[in-house]
Amino acid sequence: MRLNRKSLVLGLALAVSSIVTAPAPSAEMMNRIEKNSKNLDWLVEHPTIQKLLELHNQERARNGLAPSKLNPEMCLAAQKHAVWMAETGWFQHSGLPYMENIFWGVSTPEDATNGWIWSPAHHSNMLSGTEVGFGYMILDGRPYWCSVMR
């Protein structure tokens, strides 16, 4: 099932309009993530992260490109940013040293990936690099998605 264009436009418009300064992540939030950052199997083996990787690489294959490799540290960075967006309610890019796609308001990996595919700038990010990381967070019914590429 594909994301409708109205949701895509709303999500992308919000991404562009989020240039204001956002609050810093709470120490409690960062401590929760850091305590699990030694062994990242809990993240990279998660079914949603695996689905995002599968969809990402399907799109790369459709464009004649080799699959991206899932990078655990990049997943952790993307996960931290998705959690931060969900917990603060802010929707903006992280400033991480990677190409980055973010999305909010859609509830499935398919819809997030389709949103990125339909946006020329986000699609270009998907087709770049050889490593990728994904994160997502749903809090109080608000889903936030983050992918990073290098």
Backbone as a chain_set.jsonl record, in Angstrom:
{"seq": "MRLNRKSLVLGLALAVSSIVTAPAPSAEMMNRIEKNSKNLDWLVEHPTIQKLLELHNQERARNGLAPSKLNPEMCLAAQKHAVWMAETGWFQHSGLPYMENIFWGVSTPEDATNGWIWSPAHHSNMLSGTEVGFGYMILDGRPYWCSVMR", "coords": {"N": [[0.838, -1.175, 0.0], [0.565, 2.179, -0.834], [1.69, 5.346, 0.349], [-0.431, 8.167, 0.615], [-0.479, 11.098, -1.46], [-1.087, 13.524, -0.165], [-0.355, 13.094, 2.54], [2.354, 12.708, 2.139], [3.165, 15.241, 1.133], [2.556, 16.845, 3.366], [4.259, 15.734, 5.337], [6.805, 16.196, 4.163], [6.747, 18.978, 3.883], [6.714, 19.757, 6.534], [9.23, 18.864, 7.247], [10.889, 20.625, 5.869], [10.154, 23.014, 7.061], [11.171, 23.009, 9.616], [13.338, 24.462, 10.822], [13.871, 25.85, 13.084], [15.353, 26.314, 16.366], [15.666, 23.527, 18.437], [14.776, 21.841, 21.535], [17.28, 20.415, 23.716], [18.153, 16.914, 23.929], [16.955, 14.913, 26.633], [18.853, 13.938, 29.536], [18.069, 11.551, 30.701], [16.751, 10.227, 28.593], [18.91, 9.845, 26.784], [20.592, 8.264, 28.362], [19.09, 5.885, 28.569], [19.262, 4.885, 25.97], [22.053, 4.708, 25.598], [22.822, 2.768, 27.484], [22.25, 0.446, 26.209], [23.961, 0.372, 24.07], [26.296, -1.057, 23.67], [26.139, -3.704, 22.635], [24.669, -4.014, 19.679], [22.777, -5.694, 18.577], [20.096, -5.819, 19.383], [19.005, -3.701, 18.066], [19.791, -3.712, 15.264], [18.837, -6.178, 14.465], [16.16, -5.961, 14.765], [12.828, -6.471, 13.616], [11.521, -4.315, 12.259], [13.615, -2.593, 11.542], [15.03, -4.328, 9.909], [13.112, -4.624, 7.881], [13.025, -2.024, 6.848], [15.61, -1.899, 5.791], [15.438, -3.919, 3.838], [13.471, -2.811, 2.085], [14.735, -0.44, 1.342], [16.987, -1.471, -0.015], [15.69, -2.849, -2.056], [14.748, -0.727, -3.581], [17.164, 0.406, -4.362], [18.12, -1.706, -5.945], [16.206, -1.658, -8.015], [17.12, 0.526, -9.287], [19.473, -0.279, -10.349], [21.621, -0.539, -8.575], [24.008, -1.737, -6.162], [23.267, -3.453, -3.055], [22.937, -1.601, 0.022], [24.953, -1.74, 2.956], [24.039, -2.59, 6.239], [24.854, -0.588, 8.918], [25.743, -0.853, 12.2], [26.481, 1.228, 14.061], [25.613, 3.486, 12.725], [22.914, 2.907, 12.686], [22.382, 3.153, 15.422], [22.838, 5.91, 15.753], [20.789, 6.928, 14.09], [18.589, 5.854, 15.424], [18.755, 7.132, 17.921], [18.193, 9.726, 17.084], [15.576, 9.446, 16.081], [14.223, 8.725, 18.432], [14.697, 11.029, 19.929], [13.26, 12.939, 18.377], [10.64, 11.93, 18.702], [10.299, 12.053, 21.502], [10.627, 14.77, 22.073], [8.903, 15.981, 20.356], [9.712, 17.476, 18.261], [10.416, 17.909, 14.832], [12.94, 17.589, 12.908], [16.044, 17.772, 11.056], [19.061, 16.105, 12.121], [21.724, 16.951, 12.062], [23.731, 15.155, 11.955], [26.763, 13.592, 10.726], [26.039, 12.528, 8.191], [24.229, 11.761, 5.148], [20.783, 12.287, 5.374], [17.471, 11.136, 5.91], [14.275, 11.951, 7.064], [11.049, 11.314, 8.479], [7.625, 11.665, 9.403], [4.509, 10.698, 10.899], [3.534, 8.551, 9.408], [2.737, 5.088, 9.593], [4.041, 2.724, 8.873], [6.933, 0.847, 7.75], [6.919, 0.604, 4.975], [5.37, 2.816, 4.115], [6.948, 4.974, 5.023], [9.296, 4.525, 3.537], [8.263, 4.704, 0.909], [7.511, 7.394, 0.941], [10.022, 8.623, 1.043], [11.018, 7.737, -1.397], [9.342, 9.055, -3.22], [10.123, 11.675, -2.989], [12.347, 13.706, -4.612], [14.889, 14.662, -3.549], [15.206, 13.129, -1.192], [15.095, 10.604, -2.275], [17.387, 10.603, -3.839], [19.296, 10.617, -1.789], [18.85, 8.021, -0.791], [19.879, 6.499, -2.848], [22.536, 6.922, -2.73], [25.865, 6.367, -1.44], [27.168, 3.503, 0.461], [26.656, 2.418, 2.871], [24.2, 2.18, 5.467], [21.903, 3.299, 7.964], [19.155, 2.848, 10.206], [16.418, 4.152, 12.107], [13.582, 4.279, 14.294], [10.679, 5.495, 15.978], [7.761, 5.224, 17.851], [5.647, 7.088, 19.654], [3.107, 7.818, 21.868], [1.313, 7.447, 19.779], [2.501, 8.841, 17.706], [4.477, 8.436, 15.002], [7.929, 8.422, 14.156], [10.556, 8.517, 11.809], [13.851, 7.707, 10.731], [16.562, 7.716, 8.518], [19.945, 7.166, 7.697], [22.694, 7.718, 5.541], [25.843, 6.848, 4.058]], "CA": [[0.0, 0.0, 0.0], [1.387, 3.374, -0.953], [1.338, 6.548, 1.089], [-1.085, 9.111, -0.284], [0.314, 12.305, -1.765], [-1.358, 14.548, 0.844], [0.501, 12.791, 3.687], [3.731, 12.947, 1.72], [3.393, 16.684, 1.078], [2.55, 17.345, 4.73], [5.487, 15.298, 6.002], [7.962, 16.886, 3.584], [6.642, 20.395, 4.22], [7.141, 19.901, 7.912], [10.685, 18.673, 7.299], [11.509, 21.853, 5.397], [9.821, 24.138, 7.931], [11.62, 22.764, 10.984], [14.68, 24.995, 10.937], [14.011, 26.527, 14.373], [16.157, 25.602, 17.363], [14.885, 22.575, 19.218], [15.355, 21.564, 22.85], [18.282, 19.349, 23.796], [17.617, 15.658, 24.445], [17.108, 14.758, 28.074], [19.889, 13.001, 29.98], [17.405, 10.263, 30.93], [16.534, 9.596, 27.299], [20.185, 9.411, 26.233], [21.089, 7.168, 29.202], [18.365, 4.668, 28.199], [19.806, 4.371, 24.717], [23.468, 4.39, 25.775], [23.028, 1.534, 28.237], [22.085, -0.664, 25.271], [24.731, 0.633, 22.856], [27.485, -1.901, 23.555], [25.778, -4.76, 21.699], [23.577, -3.398, 18.931], [21.889, -6.687, 17.969], [18.714, -5.459, 19.715], [18.558, -2.708, 17.102], [19.959, -4.106, 13.855], [18.05, -7.384, 14.183], [14.735, -5.685, 14.962], [12.096, -6.69, 12.359], [11.221, -3.066, 11.548], [14.862, -2.13, 10.943], [15.3, -5.247, 8.807], [12.174, -4.308, 6.805], [13.495, -0.783, 6.234], [16.776, -2.248, 4.984], [14.943, -4.664, 2.673], [12.807, -1.874, 1.17], [15.796, 0.454, 0.854], [17.792, -2.186, -0.995], [14.845, -3.125, -3.224], [14.747, 0.491, -4.399], [18.494, 0.506, -4.966], [18.172, -2.715, -7.013], [15.382, -1.157, -9.126], [17.911, 1.559, -9.947], [20.709, -0.884, -10.813], [22.683, -0.349, -7.593], [24.264, -2.796, -5.183], [22.62, -3.186, -1.765], [23.669, -0.923, 1.086], [25.243, -2.562, 4.128], [23.526, -2.025, 7.479], [25.942, -0.233, 9.824], [25.156, -0.764, 13.546], [26.678, 2.539, 14.686], [24.721, 4.423, 12.04], [21.572, 2.603, 13.198], [22.268, 3.751, 16.746], [22.694, 7.356, 15.563], [19.441, 7.167, 13.558], [17.64, 5.529, 16.482], [18.797, 8.228, 18.895], [17.5, 10.888, 16.541], [14.138, 9.143, 16.035], [13.734, 8.816, 19.814], [14.709, 12.452, 20.291], [12.126, 13.6, 17.723], [9.397, 11.466, 19.324], [10.184, 12.512, 22.889], [10.543, 16.231, 22.142], [7.863, 16.463, 19.458], [10.338, 18.266, 17.208], [10.677, 17.18, 13.597], [13.985, 18.292, 12.175], [17.25, 16.989, 10.802], [19.898, 15.966, 13.305], [23.065, 17.504, 11.944], [24.691, 14.058, 11.94], [27.659, 13.697, 9.563], [25.566, 11.606, 7.159], [23.01, 12.152, 4.444], [19.726, 11.88, 6.297], [16.053, 11.261, 5.581], [13.379, 11.807, 8.201], [9.63, 11.315, 8.119], [6.751, 11.438, 10.555], [3.086, 10.627, 10.617], [3.126, 7.316, 8.744], [2.903, 4.048, 10.608], [4.688, 1.496, 8.422], [8.186, 1.035, 7.009], [6.593, 0.78, 3.553], [4.944, 4.194, 3.878], [8.109, 5.856, 5.188], [10.174, 4.324, 2.375], [7.602, 5.287, -0.266], [7.626, 8.847, 1.063], [11.383, 9.004, 0.639], [11.156, 7.468, -2.836], [8.594, 10.063, -3.976], [10.787, 12.966, -2.863], [13.608, 13.61, -5.354], [16.083, 14.838, -2.704], [15.323, 11.976, -0.302], [15.386, 9.452, -3.129], [18.81, 10.721, -4.173], [20.029, 10.138, -0.609], [18.717, 6.559, -0.73], [20.678, 5.88, -3.894], [23.942, 7.276, -2.527], [26.594, 5.666, -0.391], [27.177, 2.047, 0.517], [26.256, 2.023, 4.219], [22.951, 2.792, 5.868], [21.396, 3.029, 9.309], [17.748, 3.212, 10.354], [15.828, 4.216, 13.429], [12.193, 4.724, 14.305], [10.083, 5.543, 17.312], [6.35, 5.593, 17.906], [5.348, 7.501, 21.016], [1.775, 8.438, 21.944], [0.692, 7.373, 18.468], [3.228, 9.651, 16.728], [5.638, 7.715, 14.482], [9.049, 9.178, 13.592], [11.45, 7.629, 11.069], [15.119, 8.321, 10.368], [17.559, 6.886, 7.837], [21.189, 7.876, 7.418], [23.471, 7.046, 4.503], [27.172, 7.356, 3.684]], "C": [[0.878, 1.231, 0.0], [0.801, 4.521, -0.138], [0.639, 7.517, 0.147], [-0.283, 10.405, -0.388], [0.102, 13.399, -0.717], [-0.477, 14.334, 2.078], [1.955, 13.06, 3.364], [4.043, 14.432, 1.731], [3.443, 17.269, 2.474], [3.846, 16.981, 5.444], [6.708, 16.032, 5.481], [7.922, 18.372, 3.875], [7.087, 20.638, 5.655], [8.647, 19.715, 8.051], [11.39, 19.952, 6.896], [11.288, 22.994, 6.371], [10.377, 24.012, 9.338], [13.038, 23.264, 11.232], [14.886, 25.707, 12.276], [14.82, 25.68, 15.34], [15.264, 24.747, 18.24], [15.541, 22.345, 20.569], [16.344, 20.412, 22.798], [17.632, 18.071, 24.315], [17.877, 15.545, 25.941], [18.201, 13.75, 28.391], [19.286, 11.613, 30.185], [17.208, 9.512, 29.62], [17.852, 9.055, 26.744], [20.777, 8.26, 27.052], [20.408, 5.847, 28.852], [18.934, 4.05, 26.931], [21.245, 3.917, 24.908], [23.681, 3.082, 26.518], [22.892, 0.3, 27.352], [22.977, -0.546, 24.042], [25.986, -0.215, 22.719], [27.264, -3.033, 22.548], [24.537, -4.274, 20.963], [22.663, -4.397, 18.222], [20.418, -6.356, 18.212], [18.14, -4.491, 18.691], [18.636, -3.242, 15.67], [19.177, -5.352, 13.488], [16.548, -7.168, 14.366], [13.998, -5.826, 13.627], [11.798, -5.406, 11.582], [12.474, -2.522, 10.871], [15.219, -3.025, 9.756], [14.374, -4.973, 7.617], [12.591, -3.026, 6.091], [14.698, -1.056, 5.323], [16.342, -2.972, 3.706], [14.328, -3.719, 1.641], [13.811, -0.913, 0.54], [16.583, -0.24, -0.265], [16.989, -2.627, -2.213], [14.84, -1.917, -4.156], [16.1, 0.691, -5.069], [18.617, -0.486, -6.13], [17.37, -2.268, -8.233], [16.139, -0.105, -9.932], [19.297, 1.059, -10.342], [21.886, -0.751, -9.862], [22.815, -1.549, -6.67], [23.56, -2.454, -3.872], [23.541, -2.414, -0.821], [23.869, -1.907, 2.227], [24.714, -1.843, 5.371], [24.693, -1.819, 8.443], [25.353, -0.035, 11.219], [25.319, 0.608, 14.202], [25.8, 3.603, 14.035], [23.273, 4.181, 12.454], [21.369, 3.245, 14.565], [22.08, 5.263, 16.638], [21.288, 7.693, 15.058], [18.382, 6.894, 14.627], [17.597, 6.637, 17.536], [18.021, 9.429, 18.376], [15.987, 10.65, 16.463], [13.528, 9.242, 17.43], [13.665, 10.273, 20.249], [13.519, 13.178, 19.667], [10.819, 13.219, 18.403], [9.228, 12.048, 20.725], [10.059, 14.026, 23.009], [9.389, 16.775, 21.319], [8.411, 17.34, 18.342], [10.631, 17.368, 16.017], [11.685, 17.985, 12.802], [15.189, 17.384, 11.997], [18.202, 17.112, 11.978], [21.21, 16.712, 13.242], [24.138, 16.429, 12.029], [25.57, 14.17, 10.688], [27.321, 12.698, 8.451], [24.508, 12.304, 6.329], [21.865, 11.576, 5.267], [18.347, 12.097, 5.698], [15.263, 11.088, 6.866], [11.944, 11.865, 7.691], [8.838, 11.169, 9.402], [5.321, 11.3, 10.067], [2.62, 9.402, 9.851], [3.506, 6.155, 9.644], [3.611, 2.786, 10.147], [6.02, 1.811, 7.738], [7.943, 1.26, 5.511], [6.206, 2.223, 3.255], [6.094, 5.182, 4.037], [9.024, 5.745, 3.968], [9.558, 4.915, 1.12], [7.661, 6.808, -0.229], [8.994, 9.337, 0.627], [11.592, 8.79, -0.857], [10.49, 8.571, -3.646], [9.197, 11.453, -3.888], [12.133, 12.89, -3.582], [14.862, 13.741, -4.482], [16.292, 13.64, -1.79], [15.685, 10.717, -1.093], [16.862, 9.449, -3.517], [19.677, 10.252, -3.011], [20.007, 8.612, -0.536], [19.656, 5.864, -1.709], [22.166, 6.176, -3.745], [24.571, 6.389, -1.456], [26.478, 4.154, -0.467], [26.776, 1.517, 1.893], [25.018, 2.803, 4.617], [22.65, 2.434, 7.324], [19.968, 3.525, 9.403], [17.375, 3.293, 11.821], [14.384, 4.644, 13.305], [11.691, 4.7, 15.741], [8.633, 5.933, 17.159], [6.038, 5.869, 19.367], [4.021, 8.245, 21.017], [1.111, 8.505, 20.571], [1.378, 8.192, 17.388], [4.461, 8.885, 16.257], [6.667, 8.672, 13.869], [10.042, 8.191, 12.992], [12.717, 8.385, 10.71], [15.98, 7.293, 9.635], [18.77, 7.759, 7.56], [22.024, 7.043, 6.447], [24.855, 7.683, 4.395], [27.81, 6.387, 2.701]], "O": [[1.84, 1.308, 0.764], [-0.412, 4.637, 0.035], [1.062, 7.679, -0.997], [0.494, 10.744, 0.504], [1.04, 14.135, -0.413], [0.086, 15.293, 2.606], [2.702, 13.574, 4.196], [5.067, 14.847, 2.274], [4.293, 18.115, 2.749], [4.462, 17.832, 6.086], [7.561, 16.449, 6.265], [8.971, 18.977, 4.096], [7.764, 21.625, 5.942], [9.271, 20.354, 8.898], [12.386, 20.33, 7.514], [12.15, 23.864, 6.499], [10.071, 24.851, 10.185], [13.853, 22.54, 11.803], [16.006, 26.13, 12.564], [14.956, 24.47, 15.155], [14.228, 25.203, 18.723], [16.729, 22.621, 20.737], [16.25, 19.539, 21.936], [16.659, 18.138, 25.065], [18.893, 16.023, 26.447], [18.448, 12.823, 27.62], [19.927, 10.608, 29.876], [17.464, 8.31, 29.54], [17.9, 7.916, 26.279], [21.403, 7.366, 26.483], [21.058, 4.802, 28.837], [19.071, 2.831, 26.835], [21.621, 2.848, 24.429], [24.626, 2.353, 26.217], [23.37, -0.776, 27.711], [22.785, -1.277, 23.07], [26.685, -0.092, 21.713], [28.122, -3.285, 21.702], [23.471, -4.14, 21.563], [21.865, -4.011, 17.368], [19.581, -6.588, 17.339], [16.929, -4.461, 18.47], [17.64, -3.221, 14.948], [18.879, -5.566, 12.313], [15.755, -8.083, 14.147], [14.492, -5.349, 12.605], [11.824, -5.422, 10.351], [12.402, -2.038, 9.742], [15.661, -2.534, 8.717], [14.803, -5.076, 6.467], [12.518, -2.948, 4.864], [14.789, -0.511, 4.223], [16.83, -2.664, 2.618], [14.632, -3.818, 0.452], [13.737, -0.615, -0.653], [16.811, 0.339, -1.327], [17.552, -2.765, -3.3], [14.917, -2.066, -5.376], [16.164, 1.104, -6.227], [19.159, -0.144, -7.181], [17.804, -2.476, -9.366], [15.842, 0.129, -11.104], [20.191, 1.854, -10.635], [23.036, -0.839, -10.292], [21.853, -2.279, -6.432], [23.285, -1.283, -3.608], [24.763, -2.559, -0.865], [23.049, -2.8, 2.439], [24.916, -0.64, 5.536], [25.43, -2.757, 8.748], [24.537, 0.867, 11.41], [24.384, 1.1, 14.835], [25.305, 4.508, 14.707], [22.489, 5.124, 12.561], [20.312, 3.813, 14.839], [21.257, 5.836, 17.35], [20.665, 8.638, 15.542], [17.393, 7.621, 14.723], [16.52, 7.028, 17.987], [17.285, 10.074, 19.122], [15.205, 11.557, 16.748], [12.435, 9.784, 17.591], [12.688, 10.699, 20.866], [12.841, 13.949, 20.346], [9.978, 14.082, 18.657], [8.137, 12.485, 21.091], [9.444, 14.517, 23.956], [8.937, 17.898, 21.546], [7.64, 17.891, 17.556], [11.041, 16.218, 16.173], [11.332, 18.941, 12.11], [15.34, 16.374, 12.685], [18.163, 18.084, 12.732], [21.76, 17.073, 14.282], [25.321, 16.742, 12.161], [25.161, 14.778, 9.699], [28.213, 12.101, 7.849], [23.95, 13.319, 6.748], [21.985, 10.473, 5.801], [18.089, 13.116, 5.058], [15.542, 10.191, 7.661], [11.669, 12.395, 6.614], [9.331, 10.608, 10.38], [4.976, 11.731, 8.967], [1.417, 9.226, 9.658], [4.492, 6.231, 10.377], [3.776, 1.858, 10.938], [6.21, 2.907, 7.21], [8.67, 2.013, 4.864], [6.656, 2.795, 2.262], [6.202, 6.131, 3.26], [9.473, 6.757, 3.432], [10.255, 5.563, 0.34], [7.844, 7.443, -1.268], [9.111, 10.343, -0.072], [12.273, 9.582, -1.508], [11.033, 8.984, -4.671], [8.808, 12.334, -4.655], [12.982, 12.086, -3.199], [15.812, 12.983, -4.675], [17.42, 13.176, -1.623], [16.471, 9.883, -0.642], [17.506, 8.399, -3.519], [20.678, 9.567, -3.219], [21.028, 7.986, -0.251], [20.165, 4.778, -1.432], [22.971, 5.721, -4.558], [23.872, 5.748, -0.672], [25.793, 3.601, -1.328], [26.58, 0.314, 2.065], [24.804, 3.932, 4.174], [23.088, 1.403, 7.833], [19.604, 4.508, 8.758], [17.941, 2.598, 12.665], [14.001, 5.293, 12.332], [12.212, 3.981, 16.594], [8.307, 6.865, 16.424], [6.154, 4.983, 20.214], [3.833, 9.192, 20.254], [0.438, 9.48, 20.238], [0.892, 8.241, 16.258], [5.399, 8.701, 17.033], [6.312, 9.61, 13.155], [10.336, 7.156, 13.589], [12.664, 9.579, 10.415], [16.11, 6.15, 10.073], [18.641, 8.938, 7.231], [22.051, 5.815, 6.529], [25.023, 8.883, 4.609], [28.934, 6.615, 2.251]]}, "num_chains": 1, "name": "protein.A"}
